[in-house]
Amino acid sequence: MPMITSAQNPRLQAVRALLNRRAERDARSAFVVEGVRLAEEALAGGWTARLVPTSAQLSERGRQAAAGFAARGADLLEVEPRLLDSLSGTESPQGILAVLERRDLPLPPAPDFLVVADGIRDPGNLGTLLRTCAAAGVQAVLLAPGTVDPFSPKVLRAGMGAHFRLPIRQVDWQAIHSHCRTIPPRPLNILLADASGGTPLWHTDLHQPVALVIGGEAEGASPQAIAALDDRITIPMPGRFESLNAAVAAAIILFEVVRQRNA
C-alpha cells in the first residue's frame, strides 16, 4: 500500500472535511474518531469503519485496532506522519483516525431515566455530560435544538467512548415530549436543573421515572423546556456561588438519582 504524502489526496481531504464541517458529517452519515482509546471503544461497541488512516507513529495497540477495523471491511490508509498530525486536534497525536458510519443505538422500550441536553453549545460540556450519563446508567440522551453536534471531534474526545454505548438522538421538542410522555408505559417527570429557586435536590423524590433537562450555561433553559417541565430542582450550594458548570451540575444530580434508587 503506497504511503500518502500529499495534503491534496482526495481521501485525506474527505477526512479533513468530516473533521471540520457538521454539514459534511450529516450528508455522509459519518464521523471521525482519533486516537487508540476511541478506536478500541468503537471496536468493542461493534461499530464499523469505512476508512482508517494511520502513520508510522502507531503503537502496537493501535495496530491491533486498525487490524480489527480491517477485519470488518475498513480500508487502511498509510499516511505520512506530518500529514496525519496536521489533522489531529490533540497535542500528542497517536497515529490513527477512523471514519465511522453513524448509527442509532436502540432506545429502551420502557425508559425511566433520560437526559435532555437543551442548547448546550460548548463541545467539552456536552462530551463530559455524555460520559457522565453513560457512567450513571442513563438510558438515552435527547439533544434539543441548539445543542452542539455530538459527533464533532471535541465532543467525541470529551465523551471518551460514551457515543458507542449510549443512545443519542437529535430531536425537536415535539419528539422530546413524545419520548417522555407518550411512548413510555409510565410518563416521565420532566425536571429542569436550575441554579436557584427550585426544589432542593436532596428533597426531590428521584425514584419516579425522570427526564432531566440540562440547559446551556450562557442562556439557560429554552422557552420550550420551561413550557414542558414538571418541576425545577436546585443543588444547594452553601458557598453561595452563583452556579456550577452544566456538566458538573448534571453529574451531581444524576448520581443522586443512582444513590436514591440503590439505597
NORKACOR-V613417 format. One line per field, one symbol per residue. phi: phi as a letter, one per 20 degrees, with the letter a starting at -180 (. if undefined). psi: psi as a letter, one per 40 degrees, with the letter a starting at -180 (. if undefined). burial: # if it has 24 or more other C-alpha atoms within 12 Angstrom, else .. Layout:
BEGIN
phi = ???
psi = ???
burial = ???
END
This chain:
BEGIN
phi = .fffccfeggfffffffffecfgffffelbbcdcofgfffffffeneddebcfccfffffgffffffffffeofeececggfffffefddfcgdnbcbedffbefffffcfcbdcdedmfdefffffffffffffenfeacddfgnefgfdfgfffffflofgeccfcceceffffgffedeffgdgefedefcfbnefggfdefdfffcceedefffdmffgffffefeadccefcgflffadggffffffffefggfffdf
psi = hihheheehdddddddddddhddddddefiihihidddddddddeeiiidhghiieehiddddddddddddeeihhhhihdddddeeieidgiefhihhihiihiiiidgiegihhhgfhehdddddddddddddefhdihhhiieiiheeidddddddfeddeehhhhhiidddddddddddidhihhhhhhidieihhdeehhedihihhhhiiddeaiidddddeidiiihhhgdefidiiidddddddddedddddee.
burial = ...#......##.######.....#....##############...############...##.#####....########.#######...###########.......############################################################..#..##.###..#..#########....##..#.#..#########..###.##..#########.......###############.....
END
